[in-house]
Amino acid sequence: MLAITPALVDRLVAEARTNHPALRAQDARTEAAGWNAAAVRTWEDPVFKLGGSTFSRRGPKASEEGDLIYGLEQKLPLFGKAGRARRVAAAETAMQEAETEFRVRQLRRELIAQLVKFARAGRQLELSRQDLAWLETIVAVTEEKYRNSQATRLDVLTAQNEKSKRADQLLTEEKNRDYERATLNRWVNRPINAPWPALRLPEVAAPLPAASNLIARAAQAAPRVKVLYAQILQAKATTELTRRQRLPDFSAGIEGRQFSGDGGFREGLFTLSFNMPWGNAGKYHHDLRRDQARLQSVELDAADFTLSLRHEINQLAVQTDAARRVAVLYRDEILPRARQALESAHAAWAAGRGPFRDVLDARRQMLDGETMLNRAIAEQHLIVADLALHGGLVEFDLSATATTQP
């Protein structure tokens, strides 16, 4: 059986990075933001002008003034507007990179969760097969004892019913295992029926640090927090750019005149032009207030997420501790006792000193214990995976402190 390890998860994440549509789309957005930042211009394209003029009989002579006009005008990069635009584009790139990291961490969490679910489904299927084989033996023994007048007809019918129910449950477990395998293939974008080796359910994970330590570290390391901080920086850069837009734009130009008759140069001009934004001062102020309100909204979203993150991490820490205690309880206490009870009940029934119902009850208790152990281990690792995603601080490490398989 294949163990679920961080190396396996890393390989699957690398595979998904190359063929998962959502991640490829996010990579394309990040690449587009990078090209956008590189495309920000300090100097705008110059404007070339070409024209002509005509003169009346009462005006100046074309041969003296020139009737062909041409010129060049260049917008000047003043007041740091180009630099502010470059900062906005760079902030967009940083935000998309943070979003990419969050998407990868999100996919990693989904892969870990699905691997654990697939392993749990496989373990449940294995238990059902073992139980069906055990019940087939019990049915044969019971029928033999009945023929020898050592068991009742009720015992035979009860054993046969238990076998039939387990056979039906086995089909359900197989369907559930196939469903979990198809879901796992979806996350790595493989064909839905692509085969997988049997996975071994992880071992009980070690206890986590105190919730207060997790919360303190998550406030800086959480991937979603990084995305929100990048959005704040982008909103600040946009606000600063909007503030600079209220300043006028200056352009310098040159202009020349020639006479079409002989091509001779007649006159040259130097110009300096600028727009007059003061008439729309109120509109520019509204633009600034709009961007300031957007900045405030992003900052408040970040503050709200930080508060909710504290609550969520504290809740996840409590849940994973409870799941671990349940797993340890069933592994170290309940299951050993259930096995002893089954062995005792089976020995007593085989010797004719105990009822057959005690054997079935003991077997059912042991199977329930196995199921609860598997569920508690899976739940613990699913919660740890959530902590790794939301807190950005707990790496999913399946190097266990105790075995789960009896």
N, C-alpha and C positions, 0 to 999 in steps of 0.2 A: 504494500500500500504506500502511496505517495504522501509524504508529510507536508503539511502546510507551513511553510517557512517564509521569512521576509524575502529570501532570494527568489522563491517561486512567485511571490506577489510582484516583485520588481520585474521579473521577466514578463509577466502578464501585462503589467502597466506599460512596459516598453512596446509590447506587441499592440496594445490598444492605441498607443500614441500614433502608430503608423497607419491604422486602418479604422479607427473609431470615428464616425462622421462628426459627432459633436466636438471632439477634441481637434480634429482637423479644421473644422470651421473656426474654432477659437484661435488656433494657430494662424489661420489666414487673417483674422481680425488683428492679431498682434503684429503680423508682418505688414499689414496695410497701415497700421498706426506708425510703425517704424519708417516706412517709406514716406508717410505724410510729414513726419518730423524732419526727414532729410530734404523734403521738397520746399520747406519754408524759405522764402527769398528775402535777402537783405535789400537788394536793389531790384526794383520793379523793372519790367521791360520798358526801354525808352520808346517814346512816341515820335514817329517821323511824319512830318507834314509836307505836303506838296500841293501847290495851287498856282493860280495866275491872277492877274489884275488887268482891268481895262480902264482907259482914260477917255474922258470927253474932250471935245475941242477946247473947252475953256479950262481944262485941268492941266497938270504937268505932262511933259512928254514921256512916252514910254521908253524912249532911248536913253533918257536921263535917269528916271526912277527905277527902271527895270520892270518887266511884266511877268517874269517867272519868279515864284516865291517857294522857298523850301526851308525846312527847319527841323530841329530835333529838340525834344523836351524830355527831361529825366526827373522823375519823382525822387526827392531826397529822403534818405532813411534817418529822419530826425526823431527826437523825443523817445527813442527806445521802443518804438512800436514793433519793429521787426523782431527785436529780442524778446518782447513779451509774447508775440505770436509763436516764437520758437519754444518758449517755455510752456505754452498751452499744449503744443503738439508733443513735447517731451513728456508732459504730465499724462497725456492721453496714452502714450506708449507705455509708461510705467503702470498706469491703471490696467491696461490690457495684459501686461505681463503678470501683474498680481492676480488678475482674473484667470489667466491660464494656469498659474500655480494652484489656485483654488479648485479649478475644474479637475486638474490632475489628482489632487488630494481627494476630491469627491469621488472620482472614479476608483481610486485606490480603496477607499472605504467600501464602495459597492462591491468591488472584487473580493475583498476580505470577507465581507458579509456573505456573499454568495458561495465562496469556497467553504465557509463554515456550515452554511445551510446544506450544501451538497454533501459534505462529509457527514453531517448529522443524519440526513436522509439515507445515506449509504449504511450508516451504523444501525439505524432502525430496521432497514431491510435485512441486514445480517442477523439481527436479533430475531426477526420474524422467521427467517429461514431456520435458525437454530431451534426455535420453539416448535416449528412445524415438524422438524425431524424428531425432536423429543416426543411430541404428541403422537407421531406415527408409531414410535416404539411403545409408548404407553398404551395406545389402542391395541396393538398386537399382544402386549403382556396381559392387558385386561381381558381380552377375548379368550386368551389361553387359560387365565385363572377362572373365567366364567365356565369354560368347558370342564374344568376340574372342580367346579362347585366351590371355588375359593373367592368368587366375586359375584355381585348381584347384576341383574340385567340393567339396573339403574346406573351402575358404575360404567358398564359398556356404552350405554347410550350417552351418558355425560361425556365420556372421553371422546366419542365420535363427534358429538356436537362441538366440543372444544377444538377438535382438529378441523372441522369444517369452517368454524369462525376464523381460525388462524389462517387457513388457506385463502379465505376471502380477504383478510387483512393483508396478507402477503401481496396480493394483486394491487391493493391500494398503495402499499409502500413502494412497489415497483413503479407505479404511475407517478407517485410523488418524487421519487428519485429521478425519473426521466424529465419531469417538469423542472426540477432544480438544475439538471444538467443543461436543458435548453436555455434556461435563464442565464446560466454562466456563459454559454456560447454567445448569447446576445451581447453581453458586456464586453467580450473580446472580439465581437464581430466575426465569429466563425459560423459555418453552417449549423443550422439548428440541431441537427442530429450528429454532429461531430463527436466522436468518442472521447471519453476521459478515463484516465486510470482511477481506480478506487482511491479515495482520499481518507486519511486517518484523522479522526476528530482530534483537535488539539488537546493538550493537557491543561490542567487547571493553571491559570496564570497567577503570577505572584501578586500580592497585595499592592495597591497603588499608593502613591504618596498622599499626604493629607489633602483634603479638598481645598484648603486655603492656599497651599502651595501651587496646586493646579490652577486655581483662579488667578493668582498673581502672575504666573508665567504665561497663561493664555491671553492676558490682556495685551501682551506684546507680540506673541507668536502665532495667534490664530490667523489662518489664511484669510478668513472673511474680514477680520479687522484690518489686515494689510490692504485689502481691496478698498475698504471705506476710507482709510487714510490716503490712499492714492487718489480717490475721488475728491477728497478735501483739497489736496494739493492742486488738482486740476481746476476745481472751482475757484480757488484763490488766484491761480494764474489767469483764468478767464476774467475774473473781476478786475484784476490789475490792467489787463489789456483793454477792457471796456472803459476804464478810467482814462487811459491814454487816448482813446478814440475821440475824446472831446477836444483835443488839441488840433490845430490846423495842419493840413498837409501842404508842404512846400515843394515846388517844382522849379528847376532851373532849365532854361532853354536858350538856344541860339537860332537865328533866322537870317537867311541871306536872300538877295534879290539879284537877278540877272536879266539882261535884255535878250529876247529871243532872236533879234535881228543878227547880232554878231556874237552872242554867247558871252559877252563881257560881264564881269561882276560890277554891280552898281552900289549895293548897300548891304550892311550887316547889322544885326540887332542882337542884344543880349537881354534875356527876360528872366524875371523871378515872379512866379505866381503862387497863390495859395487860396484855399477855400476859406469861407467865413462861417464857421460852425456855430457862431453865437446866436444866430436866429433860431436854431434848434436846440438851444441849451437845455430846455425842459425835457425834450425827447432823450437827449443823452443822459440826463439825470435819471429818467425813468429806466433806461437800459442798465445803468449802474445799480439802481435799487433792485431791479430784477435779478441781476447776478448776485448781489449781496444776499437776497432772500434765498436763492438757490444754494449758496454757500452755507447759510445758516441751517437750511433743511438737511444738508449732507452731514454737517457737524452734529445736529440733533439725532439723526439716524445712527451715527457712530456711537453717540452716548447711550442711546436706547439699546443698541446691540450689545454694548459692553455690559449693561445691566442685565439684559436677558442671558448673556453668556455666563455671567456669574451664577445665575439661578440654574441654568441648564447643566453646567459642569458640576455644581453641587448635587443636583438631582442624579446625574449619571454616576457620580462617585458613590452615592448611597446605593444605587441600584446594582452596580458592579460588585460592591462589597457584599450585598445580600446574595447575589447570584453565586459568588465564590463560597460563601458560608454554606449555602445549600449544597453546592457541588461537593465540598469537603465532607459535609455531614453524610450524604448518601454514599460517598466513596469509602469513607473510613469507618462508618458505624452501621448505617441501615443496610447496605448491600451485604456486608459480611454476615450480619445476623440473618438476613433473608436467605442466604445460601445455606447457612447452618440449619435454619428451619426447614428448608426444602429437603436437605439431606436426611434430617431426622424424620420428617413426615414420610418420605419415600421408603426409608428403611423400616419404619413401623408398618407401613402398608404392605410392603413386600413380605414381611414376616407374619402378616395377618393380625397385627396388634393395633392397627389404626385405620380410620376410615379413608376412603379414596378422596373424599371432598377436601381433607386436609392437604393432600398432595397438590391438588389443583389450586387451592387458596395460597399455599406457600409459593407455588410457581408463579402465580399471578402477582404476588407481592414482589417477587424478585424482578419480574419483567417491568413492573411499575417503577421499581427503584432504578433499573437501568435507564428507563425512559426519562425519569426525572434528572438523573445524573447527566445524560446527554443534553437535555434541555437547558440545564443550569450552566453547563460548560459553554454551550453555544451562545446563550444569552450573555454570559460574561464577556466573551470575546466580541460579540456584536456591540456591546456597550463601550468596550475599549476602543473599537474601531470608530465609534461616534466621537469619543474623546479625542482621538487622533485627528479627526476632521475638524471638529469645532474648536478644540483647544490648540491644535497645532503643536503639541508638546509630548504626546504619548505615542511613541512608535510601536506599531503592532509587532510585538516580539512573542513568538510562540515557544521560546525555550522555556519549558515548563518546570515547575517545581515538584510536580507529582504526576504519576501516570493516571490515565483515565481508563485504560483497558484492564479488565480483571485478569 
